Amino acid sequence: MIVDGTAGEFAGAYMKRGALILNDAKGFAGANLKDGVMYAHGKIRTAPPVEELSMSQEDSKFIIKHIGIGHVEAMSYLSMGL
């Protein structure tokens, strides 16, 4: 899922799988995340058990494919998950 704008409170809460791409989020994101990954264009507040992960080539390719941006801009996203 791609949120083109600001996601509401607790975006991605109880997420079981898949990917969530955010530009910005209010409140905390990822509360009680079970599986999956979240990408954010900039720093967002997260709730346990989510933590920031290293961006991989596969992560940037995924973002490029789904948003249609360049490689350099894709690397500016943060990857978060378990």
Backbone as numpy.savetxt, mean C-alpha at the origin, in Angstrom:
# Nx Ny Nz CAx CAy CAz Cx Cy Cz
-6.89 -3.20 -5.38 -7.73 -2.04 -5.38 -6.84 -0.81 -5.38
-7.22 0.16 -6.15 -6.48 1.42 -6.23 -7.38 2.53 -5.72
-6.88 3.29 -4.75 -7.63 4.43 -4.23 -6.94 5.69 -4.75
-7.61 6.38 -5.65 -7.05 7.59 -6.26 -7.60 8.80 -5.50
-7.00 9.08 -4.38 -7.44 10.14 -3.49 -7.04 9.76 -2.09
-7.83 10.15 -1.11 -7.54 9.82 0.28 -8.47 8.72 0.75
-7.88 7.61 1.21 -8.67 6.51 1.75 -9.16 6.89 3.14
-10.31 6.35 3.53 -10.89 6.65 4.83 -10.17 5.95 5.97
-10.72 6.12 7.15 -10.17 5.48 8.35 -10.09 3.97 8.18
-9.01 3.38 8.64 -8.80 1.94 8.67 -8.88 1.27 7.30
-8.33 1.91 6.28 -8.26 1.31 4.95 -7.51 -0.01 5.04
-8.01 -1.03 4.41 -7.35 -2.33 4.40 -7.52 -3.13 5.68
-8.39 -2.69 6.57 -8.62 -3.43 7.81 -9.17 -4.82 7.50
-8.63 -5.81 8.14 -9.03 -7.21 7.99 -8.81 -7.74 6.57
-7.94 -7.11 5.81 -7.63 -7.54 4.45 -7.06 -8.96 4.50
-7.58 -9.86 3.67 -7.16 -11.26 3.68 -6.18 -11.61 2.58
-6.18 -10.87 1.49 -5.22 -11.10 0.41 -5.37 -9.96 -0.60
-4.47 -9.96 -1.57 -4.54 -8.95 -2.61 -3.62 -7.78 -2.36
-3.89 -6.70 -3.07 -3.05 -5.50 -2.97 -3.93 -4.26 -2.92
-3.48 -3.31 -2.14 -4.18 -2.04 -1.98 -3.15 -0.96 -2.27
-3.43 -0.10 -3.26 -2.54 0.99 -3.62 -3.20 2.29 -3.22
-2.51 3.04 -2.35 -3.07 4.27 -1.79 -2.21 5.47 -2.15
-2.87 6.60 -2.40 -2.14 7.87 -2.50 -1.97 8.44 -1.11
-3.00 8.36 -0.29 -3.00 8.91 1.05 -4.09 8.20 1.85
-3.98 8.23 3.16 -5.00 7.59 4.00 -5.21 8.39 5.27
-6.47 8.50 5.69 -6.78 9.09 6.98 -6.59 8.01 8.04
-6.24 8.39 9.21 -6.16 7.43 10.31 -5.13 6.35 10.05
-5.41 5.17 10.55 -4.49 4.04 10.45 -4.94 3.07 9.36
-3.99 2.48 8.65 -4.29 1.53 7.58 -3.81 0.14 7.98
-4.53 -0.88 7.55 -4.09 -2.25 7.70 -4.34 -2.93 9.02
-5.23 -2.40 9.83 -5.50 -3.02 11.13 -5.93 -4.47 10.94
-5.30 -5.38 11.65 -5.60 -6.82 11.61 -5.46 -7.43 10.22
-4.55 -6.90 9.43 -4.26 -7.45 8.11 -3.88 -8.92 8.26
-4.46 -9.78 7.45 -4.17 -11.21 7.49 -3.13 -11.61 6.46
-3.24 -11.06 5.25 -2.31 -11.35 4.17 -2.48 -10.26 3.13
-1.58 -10.19 2.20 -1.65 -9.18 1.16 -0.61 -8.11 1.39
-0.66 -7.09 0.55 0.31 -6.01 0.63 -0.37 -4.68 0.34
0.13 -3.63 0.96 -0.36 -2.28 0.70 0.81 -1.45 0.21
0.53 -0.60 -0.77 1.53 0.33 -1.29 0.99 1.73 -1.06
1.86 2.63 -0.61 1.42 4.00 -0.36 2.40 4.97 -1.01
1.84 6.00 -1.62 2.66 7.05 -2.22 2.93 8.08 -1.13
3.89 7.77 -0.31 4.21 8.62 0.83 3.91 7.88 2.13
4.34 8.46 3.21 4.20 7.83 4.53 2.74 7.88 4.99
2.22 6.74 5.43 0.90 6.69 6.05 1.04 5.99 7.39
0.10 6.25 8.28 0.11 5.58 9.58 -0.50 4.20 9.42
0.13 3.21 10.01 -0.36 1.83 9.93 -0.66 1.32 11.33
-1.49 0.28 11.38 -1.85 -0.37 12.64 -1.28 -1.78 12.63
-0.96 -2.32 13.79 -0.43 -3.69 13.86 -1.38 -4.68 13.18
-0.84 -5.67 12.52 0.53 -6.14 12.49 1.34 -5.62 11.31
0.87 -4.58 10.62 1.51 -4.08 9.41 2.84 -3.39 9.75
3.83 -3.65 8.91 5.11 -2.97 9.03 5.62 -2.64 7.63
6.52 -1.66 7.56 7.08 -1.28 6.28 8.04 -2.36 5.79
7.94 -2.69 4.51 8.79 -3.70 3.88 9.69 -3.05 2.84
10.72 -3.73 2.43 11.57 -3.24 1.34 10.84 -3.38 0.02
10.98 -2.36 -0.83 10.39 -2.44 -2.16 11.27 -3.33 -3.03
10.64 -4.27 -3.73 11.37 -5.15 -4.64 11.09 -4.74 -6.08
11.81 -5.33 -7.00 11.56 -5.10 -8.43 10.14 -5.52 -8.78
9.68 -6.64 -8.21 8.33 -7.12 -8.49 7.29 -6.12 -7.99
7.55 -5.51 -6.84 6.63 -4.49 -6.31 6.52 -3.32 -7.27
7.66 -2.80 -7.72 7.63 -1.65 -8.63 6.99 -2.01 -9.97
7.23 -3.22 -10.48 6.59 -3.66 -11.73 5.07 -3.74 -11.56
4.62 -4.22 -10.40 3.19 -4.30 -10.11 2.56 -2.91 -10.13
3.20 -1.95 -9.49 2.68 -0.58 -9.45 2.68 0.04 -10.84
3.76 -0.15 -11.58 3.85 0.38 -12.95 2.72 -0.17 -13.81
2.47 -1.47 -13.71 1.43 -2.12 -14.50 0.04 -1.59 -14.17
-0.25 -1.40 -12.90 -1.61 -1.05 -12.50 -1.91 0.44 -12.46
-0.86 1.26 -12.33 -1.10 2.71 -12.28 -0.63 3.38 -13.56
0.31 2.76 -14.25 0.79 3.34 -15.50 1.76 4.49 -15.29
2.63 4.37 -14.29 3.62 5.40 -14.03 5.00 4.86 -14.38
6.00 5.72 -14.34 7.37 5.31 -14.65 8.03 4.61 -13.47
9.18 3.99 -13.78 9.91 3.21 -12.78 10.38 4.06 -11.60
10.90 5.25 -11.88 11.40 6.11 -10.81 10.28 6.50 -9.86
9.14 6.88 -10.41 8.00 7.25 -9.56 7.48 6.04 -8.78
7.47 4.87 -9.39 7.02 3.66 -8.70 7.91 3.34 -7.50
9.19 3.62 -7.61 10.12 3.35 -6.50 9.91 4.33 -5.34
9.14 5.40 -5.55 8.87 6.33 -4.45 7.73 5.84 -3.55
7.08 4.74 -3.96 6.01 4.15 -3.13 6.64 3.34 -1.98
5.90 3.22 -0.92 6.31 2.39 0.22 5.52 1.09 0.18
6.15 0.00 0.53 5.51 -1.30 0.58 5.27 -1.65 2.05
4.07 -2.13 2.36 3.73 -2.50 3.73 2.99 -3.82 3.76
3.24 -4.61 4.75 2.58 -5.90 4.90 3.06 -6.60 6.14
2.95 -7.93 6.13 3.36 -8.72 7.29 4.79 -9.15 7.18
